[in-house]
Structures are given as C-alpha cells and as structure tokens.
C-alpha cells in the first residue's frame, strides 16, 4: 500500500484521538489511585485515633490487649528478622573463610607438586641438552663464510679464516656459492 501525504494526514487524524484518550485515561487512573490511597490513610489514622482513645479509657480492654499483642508480635518479628540477617551474615563470613582456606590449600598443594617435579624437570632438561650436544657433534657444520669489499674496489671472500680476493663482485659471489654448494653439511636448522 502506497501512502500519499493526504493518506498520512488521514491516518494521523484517526490515531491522534485514541492516543490522547489513552494518555487521559492513564492520568485519570493515576489520580483515582492517589485519591484512594489518601482516603485509606485518612481512615486508618481515624481508626488509630479511636483505638488510642479506647485504650486510654480502658487500659485492660480488648483494644489494649490487642495493641499489646500486636506490639509483641512486631517485636518477635523484628527479632526473627535480625536473627535471620545475623545468620545470613555469619554464613556468608564462614563461606568466604572456607573459600579462602580452600584457595590457600590448593596453592600450597600446587607449590608442593611444583617442587616435587623440580628434579624431573632438571633431568629432562639435562637429557635434552645432551641430545642437542650429541646431535651437534655428530654432524659436520657448514663453512664460515664472510664477504666484503675493500677500499680499492676489490672484493674478498673469507672461508674458515682463509681470505681470497676477487676483482669483481660477481666473481666473489660465484666463489662463495661454489663453497656453499660443495660443503657437506649434515646439520640443518
């Protein structure tokens, strides 16, 4: 359905009264609730005033006895509430202490396990070090190769401490490549 400007205007005119009625209805309902709350509070205050007057006239009457019983019940309820709060607080403290103790115990156990494994870790490290040393000694390493350029324009290639001189860079690289290719290395990284 395609809405034209006229269609939008008609739709707004149809919806606006319902929206206004709802907001007005909510305000009326709120006002009625407030009025009912005020009337209830006024009746309770009037009833309390009459009961207080009756208690003053008849200290041993039914209203006085009921008021004393209500006061005792309120006091008992407050004590029960305090007891529950204290028990909850005590239980929370006990739980927190138990959790802290458990954490400390686990930390100590982990420390003991770590210390117990120290000799095994040292032994494993020594075995690994020996294996690497054996592997390195069993193989033949490649030549020590170093290339450089001198101030006079010539190039040098040093192989295991022995220096060879070449007039061009291409010749020096070719010699170094040849040395690398001829080397019999069994070690690879």
CNS distance restraints for C-alpha pairs under 8 A (distance, minus, plus):
assign (resid   3 and name CA) (resid   7 and name CA) 5.56 0.50 0.50
assign (resid   3 and name CA) (resid   8 and name CA) 6.37 0.50 0.50
assign (resid   4 and name CA) (resid   8 and name CA) 6.28 0.50 0.50
assign (resid   5 and name CA) (resid   9 and name CA) 6.31 0.50 0.50
assign (resid   6 and name CA) (resid  10 and name CA) 6.31 0.50 0.50
assign (resid   7 and name CA) (resid  11 and name CA) 6.15 0.50 0.50
assign (resid   8 and name CA) (resid  12 and name CA) 6.15 0.50 0.50
assign (resid   9 and name CA) (resid  13 and name CA) 6.22 0.50 0.50
assign (resid  10 and name CA) (resid  14 and name CA) 6.22 0.50 0.50
assign (resid  11 and name CA) (resid  15 and name CA) 6.21 0.50 0.50
assign (resid  12 and name CA) (resid  16 and name CA) 5.83 0.50 0.50
assign (resid  13 and name CA) (resid  17 and name CA) 7.24 0.50 0.50
assign (resid  14 and name CA) (resid  18 and name CA) 7.58 0.50 0.50
assign (resid  15 and name CA) (resid  19 and name CA) 6.34 0.50 0.50
assign (resid  16 and name CA) (resid  20 and name CA) 6.14 0.50 0.50
assign (resid  17 and name CA) (resid  21 and name CA) 6.02 0.50 0.50
assign (resid  18 and name CA) (resid  22 and name CA) 6.16 0.50 0.50
assign (resid  19 and name CA) (resid  23 and name CA) 6.30 0.50 0.50
assign (resid  20 and name CA) (resid  24 and name CA) 6.04 0.50 0.50
assign (resid  21 and name CA) (resid  25 and name CA) 5.89 0.50 0.50
assign (resid  22 and name CA) (resid  26 and name CA) 6.14 0.50 0.50
assign (resid  23 and name CA) (resid  27 and name CA) 6.26 0.50 0.50
assign (resid  24 and name CA) (resid  28 and name CA) 6.18 0.50 0.50
assign (resid  25 and name CA) (resid  29 and name CA) 6.12 0.50 0.50
assign (resid  26 and name CA) (resid  30 and name CA) 6.14 0.50 0.50
assign (resid  27 and name CA) (resid  31 and name CA) 6.15 0.50 0.50
assign (resid  28 and name CA) (resid  32 and name CA) 6.17 0.50 0.50
assign (resid  29 and name CA) (resid  33 and name CA) 6.23 0.50 0.50
assign (resid  30 and name CA) (resid  34 and name CA) 6.27 0.50 0.50
assign (resid  31 and name CA) (resid  35 and name CA) 6.17 0.50 0.50
assign (resid  32 and name CA) (resid  36 and name CA) 6.09 0.50 0.50
assign (resid  33 and name CA) (resid  37 and name CA) 6.16 0.50 0.50
assign (resid  34 and name CA) (resid  38 and name CA) 6.26 0.50 0.50
assign (resid  35 and name CA) (resid  39 and name CA) 6.22 0.50 0.50
assign (resid  36 and name CA) (resid  40 and name CA) 6.10 0.50 0.50
assign (resid  37 and name CA) (resid  41 and name CA) 6.18 0.50 0.50
assign (resid  38 and name CA) (resid  42 and name CA) 6.17 0.50 0.50
assign (resid  39 and name CA) (resid  43 and name CA) 6.19 0.50 0.50
assign (resid  40 and name CA) (resid  44 and name CA) 6.18 0.50 0.50
assign (resid  41 and name CA) (resid  45 and name CA) 6.15 0.50 0.50
assign (resid  42 and name CA) (resid  46 and name CA) 6.18 0.50 0.50
assign (resid  43 and name CA) (resid  47 and name CA) 6.06 0.50 0.50
assign (resid  44 and name CA) (resid  48 and name CA) 6.03 0.50 0.50
assign (resid  45 and name CA) (resid  49 and name CA) 6.15 0.50 0.50
assign (resid  46 and name CA) (resid  50 and name CA) 6.33 0.50 0.50
assign (resid  47 and name CA) (resid  51 and name CA) 6.19 0.50 0.50
assign (resid  48 and name CA) (resid  52 and name CA) 6.06 0.50 0.50
assign (resid  49 and name CA) (resid  53 and name CA) 6.23 0.50 0.50
assign (resid  50 and name CA) (resid  54 and name CA) 6.20 0.50 0.50
assign (resid  51 and name CA) (resid  55 and name CA) 6.12 0.50 0.50
assign (resid  51 and name CA) (resid  63 and name CA) 6.49 0.50 0.50
assign (resid  52 and name CA) (resid  56 and name CA) 6.19 0.50 0.50
assign (resid  53 and name CA) (resid  57 and name CA) 6.37 0.50 0.50
assign (resid  54 and name CA) (resid  58 and name CA) 5.99 0.50 0.50
assign (resid  54 and name CA) (resid  63 and name CA) 7.04 0.50 0.50
assign (resid  54 and name CA) (resid  64 and name CA) 7.95 0.50 0.50
assign (resid  55 and name CA) (resid  59 and name CA) 5.15 0.50 0.50
assign (resid  55 and name CA) (resid  60 and name CA) 7.66 0.50 0.50
assign (resid  55 and name CA) (resid  61 and name CA) 6.82 0.50 0.50
assign (resid  55 and name CA) (resid  63 and name CA) 6.10 0.50 0.50
assign (resid  55 and name CA) (resid  64 and name CA) 5.11 0.50 0.50
assign (resid  58 and name CA) (resid  64 and name CA) 7.40 0.50 0.50
assign (resid  59 and name CA) (resid  64 and name CA) 5.80 0.50 0.50
assign (resid  60 and name CA) (resid  64 and name CA) 5.90 0.50 0.50
assign (resid  60 and name CA) (resid  65 and name CA) 6.59 0.50 0.50
assign (resid  61 and name CA) (resid  65 and name CA) 6.28 0.50 0.50
assign (resid  62 and name CA) (resid  66 and name CA) 6.03 0.50 0.50
assign (resid  63 and name CA) (resid  67 and name CA) 5.98 0.50 0.50
assign (resid  64 and name CA) (resid  68 and name CA) 6.15 0.50 0.50
assign (resid  65 and name CA) (resid  69 and name CA) 6.12 0.50 0.50
assign (resid  66 and name CA) (resid  70 and name CA) 6.03 0.50 0.50
assign (resid  67 and name CA) (resid  71 and name CA) 6.10 0.50 0.50
assign (resid  68 and name CA) (resid  72 and name CA) 6.14 0.50 0.50
assign (resid  69 and name CA) (resid  73 and name CA) 6.05 0.50 0.50
assign (resid  70 and name CA) (resid  74 and name CA) 6.06 0.50 0.50
assign (resid  71 and name CA) (resid  75 and name CA) 6.13 0.50 0.50
assign (resid  72 and name CA) (resid  76 and name CA) 6.07 0.50 0.50
assign (resid  73 and name CA) (resid  77 and name CA) 6.00 0.50 0.50
assign (resid  74 and name CA) (resid  78 and name CA) 6.10 0.50 0.50
assign (resid  75 and name CA) (resid  79 and name CA) 6.19 0.50 0.50
assign (resid  76 and name CA) (resid  80 and name CA) 6.12 0.50 0.50
assign (resid  77 and name CA) (resid  81 and name CA) 6.08 0.50 0.50
assign (resid  78 and name CA) (resid  82 and name CA) 6.12 0.50 0.50
assign (resid  79 and name CA) (resid  83 and name CA) 6.03 0.50 0.50
assign (resid  80 and name CA) (resid  84 and name CA) 6.13 0.50 0.50
assign (resid  81 and name CA) (resid  85 and name CA) 6.15 0.50 0.50
assign (resid  82 and name CA) (resid  86 and name CA) 6.01 0.50 0.50
assign (resid  83 and name CA) (resid  87 and name CA) 6.02 0.50 0.50
assign (resid  84 and name CA) (resid  88 and name CA) 6.01 0.50 0.50
assign (resid  85 and name CA) (resid  89 and name CA) 6.05 0.50 0.50
assign (resid  86 and name CA) (resid  90 and name CA) 5.96 0.50 0.50
assign (resid  87 and name CA) (resid  91 and name CA) 5.93 0.50 0.50
assign (resid  88 and name CA) (resid  92 and name CA) 6.08 0.50 0.50
assign (resid  89 and name CA) (resid  93 and name CA) 6.22 0.50 0.50
assign (resid  90 and name CA) (resid  94 and name CA) 6.15 0.50 0.50
assign (resid  91 and name CA) (resid  95 and name CA) 6.03 0.50 0.50
assign (resid  92 and name CA) (resid  96 and name CA) 6.07 0.50 0.50
assign (resid  93 and name CA) (resid  97 and name CA) 6.12 0.50 0.50
assign (resid  94 and name CA) (resid  98 and name CA) 6.04 0.50 0.50
assign (resid  95 and name CA) (resid  99 and name CA) 6.09 0.50 0.50
assign (resid  96 and name CA) (resid 100 and name CA) 6.17 0.50 0.50
assign (resid  97 and name CA) (resid 101 and name CA) 6.05 0.50 0.50
assign (resid  98 and name CA) (resid 102 and name CA) 6.03 0.50 0.50
assign (resid  99 and name CA) (resid 103 and name CA) 6.13 0.50 0.50
assign (resid 100 and name CA) (resid 104 and name CA) 6.14 0.50 0.50
assign (resid 101 and name CA) (resid 105 and name CA) 6.09 0.50 0.50
assign (resid 102 and name CA) (resid 106 and name CA) 6.15 0.50 0.50
assign (resid 103 and name CA) (resid 107 and name CA) 6.12 0.50 0.50
assign (resid 104 and name CA) (resid 108 and name CA) 6.18 0.50 0.50
assign (resid 105 and name CA) (resid 109 and name CA) 6.12 0.50 0.50
assign (resid 106 and name CA) (resid 110 and name CA) 6.07 0.50 0.50
assign (resid 107 and name CA) (resid 111 and name CA) 6.18 0.50 0.50
assign (resid 108 and name CA) (resid 112 and name CA) 6.19 0.50 0.50
assign (resid 109 and name CA) (resid 113 and name CA) 6.16 0.50 0.50
assign (resid 110 and name CA) (resid 114 and name CA) 6.05 0.50 0.50
assign (resid 111 and name CA) (resid 115 and name CA) 6.13 0.50 0.50
assign (resid 112 and name CA) (resid 116 and name CA) 6.04 0.50 0.50
assign (resid 113 and name CA) (resid 117 and name CA) 6.21 0.50 0.50
assign (resid 114 and name CA) (resid 118 and name CA) 6.44 0.50 0.50
assign (resid 117 and name CA) (resid 121 and name CA) 6.13 0.50 0.50
assign (resid 118 and name CA) (resid 122 and name CA) 6.13 0.50 0.50
assign (resid 119 and name CA) (resid 123 and name CA) 6.08 0.50 0.50
assign (resid 120 and name CA) (resid 124 and name CA) 6.11 0.50 0.50
assign (resid 121 and name CA) (resid 125 and name CA) 6.10 0.50 0.50
assign (resid 122 and name CA) (resid 126 and name CA) 6.15 0.50 0.50
assign (resid 123 and name CA) (resid 127 and name CA) 6.18 0.50 0.50
assign (resid 124 and name CA) (resid 128 and name CA) 6.15 0.50 0.50
assign (resid 125 and name CA) (resid 129 and name CA) 6.07 0.50 0.50
assign (resid 126 and name CA) (resid 130 and name CA) 6.10 0.50 0.50
assign (resid 127 and name CA) (resid 131 and name CA) 6.14 0.50 0.50
assign (resid 128 and name CA) (resid 132 and name CA) 6.22 0.50 0.50
assign (resid 129 and name CA) (resid 133 and name CA) 6.15 0.50 0.50
assign (resid 130 and name CA) (resid 134 and name CA) 6.04 0.50 0.50
assign (resid 131 and name CA) (resid 135 and name CA) 6.05 0.50 0.50
assign (resid 132 and name CA) (resid 136 and name CA) 6.10 0.50 0.50
assign (resid 133 and name CA) (resid 137 and name CA) 6.12 0.50 0.50
assign (resid 134 and name CA) (resid 138 and name CA) 6.02 0.50 0.50
assign (resid 135 and name CA) (resid 139 and name CA) 6.62 0.50 0.50
assign (resid 136 and name CA) (resid 140 and name CA) 7.99 0.50 0.50
assign (resid 136 and name CA) (resid 187 and name CA) 7.31 0.50 0.50
assign (resid 139 and name CA) (resid 185 and name CA) 6.97 0.50 0.50
assign (resid 139 and name CA) (resid 186 and name CA) 5.10 0.50 0.50
assign (resid 139 and name CA) (resid 187 and name CA) 5.55 0.50 0.50
assign (resid 140 and name CA) (resid 184 and name CA) 7.04 0.50 0.50
assign (resid 140 and name CA) (resid 185 and name CA) 5.18 0.50 0.50
assign (resid 140 and name CA) (resid 186 and name CA) 5.67 0.50 0.50
assign (resid 140 and name CA) (resid 187 and name CA) 6.62 0.50 0.50
assign (resid 141 and name CA) (resid 184 and name CA) 7.88 0.50 0.50
assign (resid 141 and name CA) (resid 185 and name CA) 5.27 0.50 0.50
assign (resid 141 and name CA) (resid 186 and name CA) 6.94 0.50 0.50
assign (resid 141 and name CA) (resid 187 and name CA) 6.23 0.50 0.50
assign (resid 142 and name CA) (resid 180 and name CA) 7.51 0.50 0.50
assign (resid 142 and name CA) (resid 183 and name CA) 6.04 0.50 0.50
assign (resid 142 and name CA) (resid 184 and name CA) 7.00 0.50 0.50
assign (resid 142 and name CA) (resid 185 and name CA) 5.32 0.50 0.50
assign (resid 143 and name CA) (resid 159 and name CA) 6.43 0.50 0.50
assign (resid 143 and name CA) (resid 160 and name CA) 6.00 0.50 0.50
assign (resid 143 and name CA) (resid 179 and name CA) 7.83 0.50 0.50
assign (resid 143 and name CA) (resid 180 and name CA) 7.30 0.50 0.50
assign (resid 143 and name CA) (resid 183 and name CA) 6.88 0.50 0.50
assign (resid 144 and name CA) (resid 158 and name CA) 7.73 0.50 0.50
assign (resid 144 and name CA) (resid 159 and name CA) 5.54 0.50 0.50
assign (resid 144 and name CA) (resid 160 and name CA) 4.81 0.50 0.50
assign (resid 144 and name CA) (resid 161 and name CA) 7.69 0.50 0.50
assign (resid 145 and name CA) (resid 157 and name CA) 7.08 0.50 0.50
assign (resid 145 and name CA) (resid 158 and name CA) 5.71 0.50 0.50
assign (resid 145 and name CA) (resid 159 and name CA) 4.76 0.50 0.50
assign (resid 145 and name CA) (resid 160 and name CA) 6.54 0.50 0.50
assign (resid 145 and name CA) (resid 176 and name CA) 7.32 0.50 0.50
assign (resid 146 and name CA) (resid 157 and name CA) 5.68 0.50 0.50
assign (resid 146 and name CA) (resid 158 and name CA) 5.03 0.50 0.50
assign (resid 146 and name CA) (resid 159 and name CA) 6.67 0.50 0.50
assign (resid 147 and name CA) (resid 155 and name CA) 7.37 0.50 0.50
assign (resid 147 and name CA) (resid 156 and name CA) 5.66 0.50 0.50
assign (resid 147 and name CA) (resid 157 and name CA) 4.49 0.50 0.50
assign (resid 147 and name CA) (resid 158 and name CA) 6.34 0.50 0.50
assign (resid 147 and name CA) (resid 172 and name CA) 7.64 0.50 0.50
assign (resid 147 and name CA) (resid 176 and name CA) 7.99 0.50 0.50
assign (resid 148 and name CA) (resid 155 and name CA) 5.76 0.50 0.50
assign (resid 148 and name CA) (resid 156 and name CA) 5.20 0.50 0.50
assign (resid 148 and name CA) (resid 157 and name CA) 6.54 0.50 0.50
assign (resid 149 and name CA) (resid 153 and name CA) 6.55 0.50 0.50
assign (resid 149 and name CA) (resid 154 and name CA) 5.94 0.50 0.50
assign (resid 149 and name CA) (resid 155 and name CA) 4.41 0.50 0.50
assign (resid 149 and name CA) (resid 156 and name CA) 6.10 0.50 0.50
assign (resid 150 and name CA) (resid 154 and name CA) 5.47 0.50 0.50
assign (resid 150 and name CA) (resid 155 and name CA) 6.00 0.50 0.50
assign (resid 150 and name CA) (resid 156 and name CA) 7.30 0.50 0.50
assign (resid 153 and name CA) (resid 167 and name CA) 7.46 0.50 0.50
assign (resid 154 and name CA) (resid 165 and name CA) 6.92 0.50 0.50
assign (resid 154 and name CA) (resid 166 and name CA) 5.90 0.50 0.50
assign (resid 154 and name CA) (resid 167 and name CA) 4.80 0.50 0.50
assign (resid 154 and name CA) (resid 168 and name CA) 6.30 0.50 0.50
assign (resid 154 and name CA) (resid 169 and name CA) 7.71 0.50 0.50
assign (resid 155 and name CA) (resid 165 and name CA) 5.79 0.50 0.50
assign (resid 155 and name CA) (resid 166 and name CA) 5.13 0.50 0.50
assign (resid 155 and name CA) (resid 167 and name CA) 6.16 0.50 0.50
assign (resid 155 and name CA) (resid 168 and name CA) 6.31 0.50 0.50
assign (resid 155 and name CA) (resid 169 and name CA) 5.97 0.50 0.50
assign (resid 155 and name CA) (resid 172 and name CA) 6.29 0.50 0.50
assign (resid 156 and name CA) (resid 163 and name CA) 6.56 0.50 0.50
assign (resid 156 and name CA) (resid 164 and name CA) 5.61 0.50 0.50
assign (resid 156 and name CA) (resid 165 and name CA) 4.49 0.50 0.50
assign (resid 156 and name CA) (resid 166 and name CA) 6.09 0.50 0.50
assign (resid 156 and name CA) (resid 172 and name CA) 6.69 0.50 0.50
assign (resid 157 and name CA) (resid 163 and name CA) 5.71 0.50 0.50
assign (resid 157 and name CA) (resid 164 and name CA) 5.27 0.50 0.50
assign (resid 157 and name CA) (resid 165 and name CA) 6.47 0.50 0.50
assign (resid 157 and name CA) (resid 166 and name CA) 7.98 0.50 0.50
assign (resid 157 and name CA) (resid 172 and name CA) 6.34 0.50 0.50
assign (resid 157 and name CA) (resid 175 and name CA) 7.88 0.50 0.50
assign (resid 157 and name CA) (resid 176 and name CA) 6.88 0.50 0.50
assign (resid 158 and name CA) (resid 162 and name CA) 5.26 0.50 0.50
assign (resid 158 and name CA) (resid 163 and name CA) 4.22 0.50 0.50
assign (resid 158 and name CA) (resid 164 and name CA) 6.21 0.50 0.50
assign (resid 159 and name CA) (resid 163 and name CA) 6.49 0.50 0.50
assign (resid 165 and name CA) (resid 172 and name CA) 7.64 0.50 0.50
assign (resid 166 and name CA) (resid 171 and name CA) 6.25 0.50 0.50
assign (resid 166 and name CA) (resid 172 and name CA) 5.68 0.50 0.50
assign (resid 167 and name CA) (resid 171 and name CA) 7.35 0.50 0.50
assign (resid 168 and name CA) (resid 172 and name CA) 6.55 0.50 0.50
assign (resid 169 and name CA) (resid 173 and name CA) 6.20 0.50 0.50
assign (resid 170 and name CA) (resid 174 and name CA) 6.12 0.50 0.50
assign (resid 171 and name CA) (resid 175 and name CA) 6.18 0.50 0.50
assign (resid 172 and name CA) (resid 176 and name CA) 6.24 0.50 0.50
assign (resid 173 and name CA) (resid 177 and name CA) 6.07 0.50 0.50
assign (resid 174 and name CA) (resid 178 and name CA) 6.14 0.50 0.50
assign (resid 175 and name CA) (resid 179 and name CA) 6.27 0.50 0.50
assign (resid 176 and name CA) (resid 180 and name CA) 6.24 0.50 0.50
assign (resid 177 and name CA) (resid 181 and name CA) 6.14 0.50 0.50
assign (resid 178 and name CA) (resid 182 and name CA) 6.15 0.50 0.50
assign (resid 179 and name CA) (resid 183 and name CA) 6.20 0.50 0.50
